[in-house]
Amino acid sequence: MRVQITVIAIAVMLVGGKNLEAIADSQSPTQDGSSGIVTPEATIHIREYAKYGDYIGVTSGDNQTLEFSQKVVKDIQIRFINDKGKLLDDKGQPIKGRTQTDFIIGLLKLKPGQVFREDLLQADLQRLRKLESFNQVNVDREEDVSSINIIYKIKERGFPSLILGGGNNDDVGLYGRVGYKDANISGINDKLDTTVQISSKDVQFNGQFTSRYRPGEPNRLGYSIRGFRSRNISGTFNEDIRLSNGNKVREGRFGGSVGLLGAFDEWDTSVALNYTRISLRDQEYNVAQVDRLGSPLSVSGTGIDDLFTVSFAVSRDQRDRKDNPTQGSILTLSTEQAIPIGLGNISSNRLQGDYIQYLPVSWIGNGRPTDNPEMLAINLQIGTTIGDFPPADAFNIGGLDSVRGYGYGKVASGRSYGLASLEYRFPILQSIGGVLFTDLASDFGSSETVLGEPGVLRDKPGSGFGYGLGLRVKSSFGLIRGDLGISNQGEVRFEVTTGQRF
């Protein structure tokens, strides 16, 4: 059994339906002039409105008429609550939130002056709950005969946060790590997420700033900027076949991207220009051109490949919330076209699809809300690459975020892949949940088409499945995941990380 645990010390707290428009011009041309009386010819409109209005009276007879009143949204209020669910602090003052009120109202489809619709209210609630800066969003209503006030009660997450950690691995030895994250910069949900890792051998970093598209500002596109430098044991060229000097193959990546973000109907979109330099190196970080068998490690033959790409992605997110959702789905489709510039002169297209469905069930529970709700979670992935590509950029199957029970990249390194995962998640205690899971994946026989056939030479099976059980623990710095996986080849692995598998 291989146990892989990273110990992190935390220094906390620097502190469904369509997009329906409001009903307008609802008077039927067959009305008799009285705004409250509608003749049978307008019945189709009455039924549509009646779901959201109150019937005042009904008269019978051949000329049946219906009189009804619709409630109009009079006001929308935004109120913040603290960790105790209170609207006022110890001094009796209203809780002040970081998020700008105008920003929140700009995200809403249901506005003051519109006819109240329950479906629009629920869609607005779902939209707010998916914001990373919000931990909890609820709504109250104040109604009279003709109008309604909507009051949102919002509990914000504790941003910004500082994460300190460290550890030891057989690649860089002892290392220290510091991370900074804020998902609500300037109170408009701009996000900065950075991590820096320092060791005696190198410095690694990953930083990204994102200013999202705002529905309330349709003429403004969102954008993102990212820079990164990483070094890891290669998942494609793993330890089964090493370099001629006996070292494992290290894979270094350096680069960045600039993207534009927008939305179309219910689809989020992004277009980005990306650059990545991939280098294969030994333990002393000297560039390596071939492995011990003389197989090439790069398209260029130098041990270094450049990838200049233009990527496009669309995503439809129908989850009830972004963090640990309880129901809904998310579909993501992407394509990435490599431009033949730089070392390797690479031209290829990478296509991927990812679908996740969350299905609430009540097999052992009573429906009582917990931090780990009972559900079935299903994940389907598929991908392929057309044209030449660096072997280090193959689809590596296996690992804690792929087929559990296998090590990273131990199932296959292919041109194409398919992956299916099923989890049954269930509550144990309020903040502790359990998971039964199974993962199945295949490269569809495509490993033979990868330059140098690294997966074939390393006897990767090309397909495999794993199953097991895990624990989920909600903590002050996120969800902790521990999974005990068993592969179909009998390997047993226990690994600990953060966040759900999907």
C-alpha positions as CSV (number, residue, x, y, z in Angstrom):
1,M,0.0,0.0,0.0
2,R,1.3,3.4,-0.9
3,V,0.3,6.3,1.3
4,Q,0.6,9.8,-0.1
5,I,-0.3,12.5,2.4
6,T,0.6,16.2,2.3
7,V,0.6,18.0,5.6
8,I,-0.6,21.6,5.4
9,A,-0.6,24.1,8.2
10,I,-3.1,26.8,7.8
11,A,-2.8,30.4,8.9
12,V,-6.3,31.6,8.5
13,M,-8.1,34.7,7.7
14,L,-6.7,38.0,6.9
15,V,-9.9,38.5,7.7
16,G,-33.7,25.8,-14.4
17,G,-35.7,27.2,-16.6
18,K,-35.0,29.8,-19.3
19,N,-34.0,33.3,-18.8
20,L,-37.6,34.6,-18.9
21,E,-38.2,38.3,-19.2
22,A,-40.8,40.2,-17.2
23,I,-44.3,40.1,-18.8
24,A,-45.1,43.2,-20.7
25,D,-48.0,44.4,-22.9
26,S,-50.2,41.7,-21.3
27,Q,-53.5,43.3,-22.4
28,S,-55.3,41.2,-24.9
29,P,-56.8,43.0,-28.0
30,T,-60.1,41.3,-27.1
31,Q,-60.4,43.1,-23.8
32,D,-63.4,45.3,-23.3
33,G,-61.5,48.2,-22.0
34,S,-61.4,47.2,-18.3
35,S,-57.9,46.3,-17.4
36,G,-59.0,43.7,-14.8
37,I,-61.5,41.8,-17.0
38,V,-60.3,39.3,-19.6
39,T,-62.5,37.5,-22.0
40,P,-62.2,33.8,-22.9
41,E,-60.1,34.6,-26.0
42,A,-57.3,35.6,-23.7
43,T,-57.4,32.3,-21.7
44,I,-53.9,31.3,-22.9
45,H,-52.5,34.4,-21.3
46,I,-54.5,33.9,-18.1
47,R,-53.1,30.4,-17.5
48,E,-49.6,31.6,-18.0
49,Y,-50.0,34.5,-15.5
50,A,-52.2,32.7,-13.0
51,K,-49.2,30.7,-11.8
52,Y,-47.8,33.9,-10.4
53,G,-50.9,36.0,-9.6
54,D,-53.8,35.7,-7.2
55,Y,-57.4,35.2,-8.4
56,I,-59.7,37.8,-6.9
57,G,-63.0,36.4,-8.1
58,V,-64.7,34.2,-10.7
59,T,-68.1,34.7,-12.4
60,S,-69.9,31.9,-14.2
61,G,-72.0,31.9,-17.3
62,D,-71.5,31.7,-21.0
63,N,-69.2,34.7,-21.0
64,Q,-67.0,33.5,-18.1
65,T,-64.6,36.2,-16.8
66,L,-61.7,36.0,-14.5
67,E,-60.5,38.9,-12.4
68,F,-57.0,38.6,-10.9
69,S,-54.2,40.7,-9.4
70,Q,-50.5,40.2,-10.0
71,K,-47.9,41.1,-7.4
72,V,-45.2,43.4,-8.5
73,V,-41.7,43.4,-7.1
74,K,-41.6,46.6,-5.1
75,D,-38.1,46.5,-3.7
76,I,-35.0,44.2,-3.5
77,Q,-32.9,44.4,-0.4
78,I,-29.4,42.9,0.3
79,R,-28.6,42.0,3.9
80,F,-25.5,40.3,5.2
81,I,-25.4,37.8,8.1
82,N,-22.5,36.7,10.3
83,D,-21.3,33.2,11.2
84,K,-24.1,33.1,13.8
85,G,-26.8,33.9,11.2
86,K,-27.4,37.3,12.8
87,L,-28.1,40.5,10.8
88,L,-26.6,42.7,13.6
89,D,-23.2,42.7,15.2
90,D,-22.5,42.9,19.0
91,K,-23.0,46.7,18.8
92,G,-26.4,46.4,17.2
93,Q,-25.1,47.6,13.8
94,P,-26.0,45.9,10.5
95,I,-23.4,43.4,9.3
96,K,-21.3,45.0,6.6
97,G,-20.4,42.8,3.6
98,R,-17.4,43.1,1.3
99,T,-19.6,42.6,-1.8
100,Q,-21.0,45.7,-3.4
101,T,-24.8,45.8,-3.4
102,D,-25.0,47.1,-6.9
103,F,-22.9,44.2,-8.2
104,I,-25.3,41.7,-6.6
105,I,-28.5,43.3,-8.0
106,G,-26.8,43.5,-11.4
107,L,-26.7,39.7,-11.4
108,L,-30.4,39.3,-10.8
109,K,-33.0,38.8,-13.6
110,L,-35.9,39.7,-11.3
111,K,-35.9,43.5,-10.9
112,P,-38.1,46.0,-9.0
113,G,-41.1,47.0,-11.1
114,Q,-41.5,43.6,-12.7
115,V,-44.3,41.1,-12.1
116,F,-43.1,38.6,-9.5
117,R,-42.2,35.1,-10.8
118,E,-41.2,32.2,-8.7
119,D,-39.0,30.6,-11.4
120,L,-37.0,33.8,-11.8
121,L,-36.5,34.1,-8.1
122,Q,-35.2,30.5,-7.9
123,A,-32.9,31.1,-10.9
124,D,-31.5,34.2,-9.2
125,L,-30.9,32.3,-5.9
126,Q,-29.1,29.6,-7.8
127,R,-26.9,32.2,-9.6
128,L,-25.9,33.8,-6.3
129,R,-25.2,30.5,-4.6
130,K,-22.7,29.6,-7.3
131,L,-20.5,32.6,-6.5
132,E,-17.3,31.5,-4.8
133,S,-17.4,34.4,-2.4
134,F,-20.8,33.4,-0.9
135,N,-21.1,30.7,1.7
136,Q,-24.9,30.8,2.1
137,V,-27.7,32.7,0.3
138,N,-31.3,32.6,1.5
139,V,-34.3,34.8,0.7
140,D,-37.3,36.2,2.6
141,R,-40.4,37.9,1.3
142,E,-42.6,40.7,2.6
143,E,-46.0,40.7,0.7
144,D,-49.2,42.6,0.6
145,V,-52.1,42.4,-1.8
146,S,-50.4,43.9,-4.8
147,S,-46.6,44.0,-4.1
148,I,-43.7,42.0,-2.8
149,N,-40.4,42.9,-1.3
150,I,-37.5,40.4,-1.8
151,I,-34.8,40.3,0.9
152,Y,-31.6,38.3,0.3
153,K,-29.7,37.2,3.3
154,I,-26.1,36.5,2.4
155,K,-23.3,34.9,4.4
156,E,-19.9,35.7,2.8
157,R,-16.9,33.4,2.8
158,G,-13.8,34.5,4.8
159,F,-11.7,36.0,2.1
160,P,-8.9,36.8,1.7
161,S,-7.1,33.8,3.1
162,L,-3.4,32.8,3.5
163,I,-2.2,29.2,3.3
164,L,1.2,28.1,4.6
165,G,2.5,24.6,4.2
166,G,5.5,22.5,3.4
167,G,6.6,18.9,3.0
168,N,9.2,16.6,1.5
169,N,9.2,14.6,-1.7
170,D,11.8,12.6,-3.6
171,D,12.0,15.1,-6.4
172,V,12.8,18.5,-4.8
173,G,13.4,17.4,-1.2
174,L,12.2,19.7,1.5
175,Y,10.0,22.6,0.4
176,G,7.9,25.4,1.7
177,R,4.7,26.7,0.2
178,V,2.7,29.9,0.6
179,G,-0.6,30.6,-1.0
180,Y,-2.9,33.7,-1.1
181,K,-6.5,33.6,-2.3
182,D,-9.2,36.2,-2.6
183,A,-12.4,35.6,-4.6
184,N,-14.0,39.0,-3.9
185,I,-11.5,41.7,-4.7
186,S,-13.1,45.2,-4.7
187,G,-16.4,43.7,-3.7
188,I,-17.2,42.6,-7.3
189,N,-16.0,39.0,-7.2
190,D,-12.7,39.5,-9.0
191,K,-10.5,36.7,-8.1
192,L,-6.7,36.3,-7.3
193,D,-5.3,32.9,-6.6
194,T,-1.6,32.5,-6.1
195,T,0.8,29.8,-4.8
196,V,4.6,29.9,-4.5
197,Q,6.7,26.9,-3.6
198,I,10.4,27.2,-2.7
199,S,12.9,24.4,-2.3
200,S,16.7,24.0,-2.4
201,K,16.4,23.1,-6.1
202,D,13.9,25.5,-7.6
203,V,11.0,27.9,-7.3
204,Q,7.6,27.0,-8.6
205,F,4.6,29.2,-8.8
206,N,1.0,29.4,-10.1
207,G,-0.9,32.7,-10.2
208,Q,-4.1,33.7,-11.8
209,F,-6.3,36.8,-11.8
210,T,-9.9,36.6,-13.1
211,S,-12.4,39.4,-13.6
212,R,-15.6,37.6,-14.6
213,Y,-18.2,38.5,-17.1
214,R,-21.0,40.5,-15.5
215,P,-24.5,40.1,-16.8
216,G,-25.4,43.6,-15.6
217,E,-22.7,45.0,-17.9
218,P,-23.4,43.2,-21.3
219,N,-20.9,45.4,-23.2
220,R,-18.0,44.5,-20.9
221,L,-16.1,41.2,-21.4
222,G,-14.5,39.4,-18.5
223,Y,-10.8,38.4,-18.7
224,S,-8.2,36.3,-17.0
225,I,-4.4,36.4,-16.8
226,R,-2.3,33.4,-15.7
227,G,1.4,32.6,-15.2
228,F,2.9,29.3,-13.9
229,R,6.1,27.3,-13.5
230,S,6.0,23.7,-12.3
231,R,8.2,20.7,-12.0
232,N,7.0,17.1,-11.3
233,I,7.9,13.5,-11.9
234,S,6.5,12.8,-15.4
235,G,3.2,10.9,-15.6
236,T,3.9,9.9,-19.2
237,F,7.6,8.8,-18.7
238,N,7.2,7.2,-15.3
239,E,9.7,5.3,-13.3
240,D,9.4,1.9,-15.2
241,I,11.8,3.2,-17.8
242,R,14.3,5.8,-16.7
243,L,17.0,7.9,-18.3
244,S,20.4,6.5,-19.2
245,N,21.8,7.8,-15.9
246,G,19.1,6.0,-13.9
247,N,17.2,9.2,-13.0
248,K,13.4,9.4,-13.2
249,V,12.2,11.8,-15.9
250,R,11.2,15.2,-14.5
251,E,8.7,17.3,-16.5
252,G,9.0,21.0,-16.3
253,R,6.3,23.4,-17.5
254,F,6.6,27.2,-17.8
255,G,4.1,29.6,-19.4
256,G,1.0,31.7,-19.2
257,S,-2.3,32.6,-20.8
258,V,-4.6,35.6,-21.5
259,G,-8.3,35.0,-22.0
260,L,-11.6,36.7,-22.6
261,L,-14.7,35.6,-20.8
262,G,-18.3,36.1,-21.9
263,A,-21.8,34.5,-21.8
264,F,-24.4,33.5,-24.4
265,D,-27.8,32.6,-23.0
266,E,-27.1,29.9,-20.4
267,W,-23.6,29.2,-21.7
268,D,-20.3,30.7,-20.3
269,T,-17.6,31.1,-22.9
270,S,-13.9,31.7,-23.0
271,V,-11.3,32.3,-25.6
272,A,-7.6,32.3,-24.7
273,L,-4.1,32.6,-26.1
274,N,-1.8,30.2,-24.3
275,Y,1.9,29.4,-24.2
276,T,3.6,26.4,-22.5
277,R,7.2,25.3,-22.7
278,I,7.5,21.7,-21.8
279,S,11.0,20.4,-20.9
280,L,12.1,16.9,-19.9
281,R,15.0,16.8,-17.4
282,D,17.0,14.6,-15.0
283,Q,17.2,14.9,-11.3
284,E,19.8,17.8,-11.6
285,Y,17.4,19.5,-14.0
286,N,19.6,18.9,-17.1
287,V,17.6,18.6,-20.3
288,A,17.2,15.0,-21.5
289,Q,16.5,14.2,-25.2
290,V,15.8,10.4,-25.0
291,D,15.1,7.8,-22.3
292,R,17.2,4.7,-21.5
293,L,15.8,2.9,-24.6
294,G,16.6,5.7,-26.9
295,S,12.9,6.8,-27.3
296,P,12.4,10.5,-28.0
297,L,11.0,12.6,-25.2
298,S,9.9,15.5,-27.3
299,V,8.7,16.4,-30.8
300,S,11.7,18.7,-31.4
301,G,14.2,16.1,-30.4
302,T,15.9,18.5,-28.1
303,G,14.0,17.6,-25.0
304,I,12.0,20.9,-25.1
305,D,8.8,21.6,-27.0
306,D,6.9,24.9,-27.3
307,L,3.1,25.0,-27.4
308,F,1.4,28.1,-28.7
309,T,-2.3,27.5,-28.7
310,V,-5.7,29.3,-29.1
311,S,-8.4,27.7,-27.0
312,F,-12.2,28.0,-26.9
313,A,-14.5,26.5,-24.3
314,V,-18.2,26.7,-23.5
315,S,-19.8,25.6,-20.2
316,R,-23.3,25.2,-19.0
317,D,-23.5,25.2,-15.3
318,Q,-26.9,24.1,-13.7
319,R,-25.6,23.1,-10.3
320,D,-27.4,24.5,-7.3
321,R,-24.1,25.8,-5.9
322,K,-20.5,25.8,-6.9
323,D,-19.0,24.4,-3.7
324,N,-20.0,20.8,-3.0
325,P,-23.3,20.9,-5.0
326,T,-26.3,18.9,-4.0
327,Q,-28.0,18.6,-7.4
328,G,-27.8,19.8,-11.0
329,S,-25.2,19.3,-13.8
330,I,-22.4,20.9,-15.6
331,L,-21.3,20.4,-19.2
332,T,-18.0,21.7,-20.5
333,L,-16.8,21.4,-24.2
334,S,-13.4,22.7,-25.3
335,T,-11.1,22.8,-28.3
336,E,-7.4,23.9,-28.3
337,Q,-5.6,24.6,-31.6
338,A,-1.8,24.5,-31.6
339,I,0.0,27.0,-33.8
340,P,3.3,25.8,-35.4
341,I,5.6,28.3,-33.7
342,G,8.8,27.6,-31.7
343,L,10.6,24.3,-30.9
344,G,8.8,21.3,-32.3
345,N,6.8,23.4,-34.9
346,I,3.7,21.7,-33.4
347,S,0.3,21.8,-35.1
348,S,-2.6,19.9,-33.5
349,N,-6.1,20.2,-32.1
350,R,-7.1,18.9,-28.7
351,L,-10.8,18.2,-28.1
352,Q,-12.4,17.5,-24.8
353,G,-15.8,17.0,-23.2
354,D,-16.7,16.8,-19.5
355,Y,-20.2,16.1,-18.1
356,I,-21.1,15.9,-14.4
357,Q,-24.6,15.0,-13.0
358,Y,-25.6,15.2,-9.4
359,L,-28.7,13.2,-8.4
360,P,-30.2,13.5,-4.9
361,V,-31.3,10.2,-3.3
362,S,-32.7,9.2,0.1
363,W,-31.7,5.6,0.6
364,I,-30.3,5.8,4.1
365,G,-31.1,9.4,5.2
366,N,-34.2,11.3,6.1
367,G,-33.5,14.3,3.9
368,R,-32.0,16.3,6.8
369,P,-29.5,18.9,5.5
370,T,-25.9,18.1,6.2
371,D,-22.5,19.3,4.9
372,N,-22.3,16.0,2.9
373,P,-25.7,15.4,1.4
374,E,-26.8,11.9,0.1
375,M,-26.5,11.7,-3.7
376,L,-25.3,9.9,-6.8
377,A,-22.6,11.8,-8.6
378,I,-21.7,10.8,-12.2
379,N,-18.8,12.0,-14.3
380,L,-18.2,11.3,-18.0
381,Q,-15.1,12.5,-19.9
382,I,-13.8,12.1,-23.4
383,G,-11.0,13.6,-25.3
384,T,-8.7,13.2,-28.4
385,T,-5.8,15.0,-30.1
386,I,-5.6,15.4,-33.8
387,G,-2.1,15.9,-35.3
388,D,1.3,15.9,-33.7
389,F,1.7,16.6,-30.0
390,P,4.4,16.3,-27.4
391,P,4.3,12.8,-25.7
392,A,4.4,14.6,-22.4
393,D,1.1,16.1,-23.4
394,A,-0.7,12.7,-23.9
395,F,-3.8,12.0,-21.9
396,N,-2.4,10.3,-18.8
397,I,-5.0,8.0,-17.2
398,G,-4.8,6.9,-13.6
399,G,-4.5,8.7,-10.2
400,L,-6.5,10.3,-7.5
401,D,-8.3,12.5,-10.0
402,S,-8.8,9.8,-12.6
403,V,-8.9,6.0,-11.9
404,R,-8.3,5.6,-8.2
405,G,-6.3,2.6,-7.1
406,Y,-3.7,3.4,-9.8
407,G,-0.8,5.8,-9.6
408,Y,-0.8,8.9,-11.8
409,G,-0.5,7.9,-15.5
410,K,-0.3,4.2,-14.7
411,V,-3.3,3.1,-16.7
412,A,-2.4,4.7,-20.1
413,S,-0.7,7.6,-21.9
414,G,-2.8,7.9,-25.1
415,R,-3.9,10.2,-27.9
416,S,-7.5,9.6,-26.9
417,Y,-9.3,8.6,-23.7
418,G,-12.7,8.0,-22.2
419,L,-13.5,8.0,-18.4
420,A,-16.6,7.2,-16.4
421,S,-16.9,7.6,-12.6
422,L,-19.7,6.9,-10.3
423,E,-19.9,8.0,-6.6
424,Y,-22.5,7.3,-4.0
425,R,-22.1,10.0,-1.3
426,F,-23.8,9.7,2.0
427,P,-23.7,11.6,5.4
428,I,-22.1,10.0,8.5
429,L,-22.1,13.0,10.8
430,Q,-22.9,16.7,10.2
431,S,-19.4,17.5,8.9
432,I,-18.3,14.0,7.9
433,G,-19.5,12.0,4.9
434,G,-18.6,8.8,3.2
435,V,-18.2,7.8,-0.4
436,L,-18.4,4.5,-2.4
437,F,-16.8,4.9,-5.8
438,T,-15.8,3.2,-9.0
439,D,-13.8,4.6,-12.0
440,L,-13.4,3.1,-15.4
441,A,-11.2,4.4,-18.3
442,S,-9.6,3.5,-21.6
443,D,-7.3,4.9,-24.2
444,F,-9.2,3.1,-27.0
445,G,-6.0,1.6,-28.2
446,S,-4.5,5.0,-29.0
447,S,-1.2,4.7,-27.0
448,E,0.5,3.2,-30.0
449,T,0.0,6.5,-31.9
450,V,1.9,8.6,-29.4
451,L,5.4,9.6,-30.4
452,G,7.9,7.0,-29.0
453,E,5.0,4.9,-27.6
454,P,5.9,5.7,-24.0
455,G,2.8,3.9,-22.7
456,V,3.3,0.8,-24.7
457,L,7.0,0.5,-23.7
458,R,6.2,0.9,-20.1
459,D,3.5,-1.9,-20.2
460,K,0.7,0.4,-19.3
461,P,-2.5,-1.7,-19.7
462,G,-4.4,1.0,-21.8
463,S,-7.6,0.5,-19.8
464,G,-8.5,-0.3,-16.2
465,F,-10.9,0.3,-13.4
466,G,-10.7,1.0,-9.7
467,Y,-13.2,1.0,-6.8
468,G,-13.1,1.8,-3.1
469,L,-14.4,4.0,-0.4
470,G,-13.5,7.3,1.1
471,L,-14.2,9.9,3.7
472,R,-15.1,13.6,3.3
473,V,-14.5,16.0,6.1
474,K,-15.5,19.6,6.1
475,S,-12.9,21.8,7.8
476,S,-12.2,25.5,8.3
477,F,-10.0,25.5,5.2
478,G,-12.1,23.4,2.8
479,L,-13.2,19.8,2.2
480,I,-10.6,17.1,3.0
481,R,-10.8,14.0,0.8
482,G,-9.3,10.6,1.7
483,D,-9.8,7.8,-0.8
484,L,-8.8,4.1,-0.4
485,G,-8.8,2.7,-4.0
486,I,-8.3,-0.8,-5.3
487,S,-7.3,-1.3,-8.9
488,N,-8.4,-4.3,-11.1
489,Q,-4.7,-5.3,-10.9
490,G,-4.8,-5.6,-7.2
491,E,-2.9,-2.4,-6.3
492,V,-4.2,-0.6,-3.1
493,R,-3.6,3.1,-2.6
494,F,-4.7,5.5,0.1
495,E,-4.4,9.2,-0.8
496,V,-5.4,12.4,0.9
497,T,-6.1,15.7,-0.9
498,T,-8.7,18.5,-0.8
499,G,-12.0,18.9,-2.6
500,Q,-14.3,16.4,-4.2
501,R,-13.1,14.2,-7.1
502,F,-15.7,16.0,-9.2
